[in-house]
Amino acid sequence: MSDYAHLNQYDDAVGRPAPFDPLRLCVVTTVAAIACVAGPLAVLVFALVAIGGYLRARRAGLMRSKCRLGDTRLVIAYLAVIAVASVAAIPLWVTMWLSLIPEVTR
């Protein structure tokens, strides 16, 4: 049986890698919390900001994104669909919040 212990070792000349920083997870959690509180209004704002950013980047020459969709046109189309869906959801969201207000305060 071969000894494979030498395969999983760090080269001291290179140094140890930095520990994983979960900052992106913190950012995603914060965005999700804002979306929970502000509902479709927050989703609309985030989508519009992202559309603006991608349009500017595309005009500057970015044709492929790190986004899974790849082509920036697909990313912009996806964001536009999300923006339209959030606009459609705003009246439902407002109705939900109004239904939570007791009759006495209306």
N, C-alpha and C positions, 0 to 999 in steps of 0.2 A: 504494500500500500504506500502510495507516495505521500510525502509530507508537503502540504500546501500552506503552511503557516507563514512562509516568506511572502506570499502574494498580497496579503492585506496589511501592509505596513506603510507608515509615512516616511518620506524621505526628509531627514532633518535639514538637508540643504535647502529644501523648498519651504519648509515651515508648515505648521499646522493650519488647516483652513479655519476661517473665522466661524464662530457658531452661527447657526441659522437665526436670522432676525425676522420674527413674525410681524413686522410692521405692516405689510400688506394686509394681513388678516385683521389687524386693528383698524385699518382704514376701511376695509370692506364692512366690518361690524358697525363702525360709526355711520357709514352711508346707509346701511340697512336700518339702523335705529332712527335716523332722520326720516327715511322713507316710511317707517312705521308711524311716526308721529305726524308728519306732514302729508302722508298719503300720496295721491297722484300729483299733487302740486310739486312735491319734491322730485318725483320721477320726471315730470315735465321739465323742470329747471335743469336737472342733471342731463337729460337727453338733449335739450337745446344747447347747453354749454358744450357737450361732447360733439354735437353736429357742427357747431361753430369751429371747434378745434380741428375736427377732421377736414372741414372745408378749407380752412386756412392751410393745413398741412398738405392737402392735395394740390392746392394752388402753388405751394412751394415745391412740389415735385414728389411728394410721398405717394407712391402707387400701391405699395403693399404695407399692411399693418401687422403688428405682432398679435393682433386680435385673431382668434381662431378663424374668422371669416376671410381673413387675408386681404382681398382686394378692398381698397378704401371705399369704392362705390357700394359694395355690399354692406360694409359697416355703416355708411351713411344711410342707406336704405333701411337697415335694421333699426337704427336709432330713430328714424322718421316714423316707422311703424310703432315703436314704443311711445313716442311723443303723441301720436294720434290716439293710441289706446289710452294714454293717461288723460288726454283731453276728454275722451268719451267717459272715463271713469269719474271725473271730478263731480258731476251732478249727483251720481250715486253716493259718492263719499260725503258730500255736503248733506244729502238726505239722511244718511246714516247718523251723522253727528247731530243733526236736528232732531232725530227720533230719540236720541239719548237725553235731550233736555226735558226736564219734567214740565208738565202742562202748566204748573203754577207760575213758572218764570216766563212763559211765552206771552 
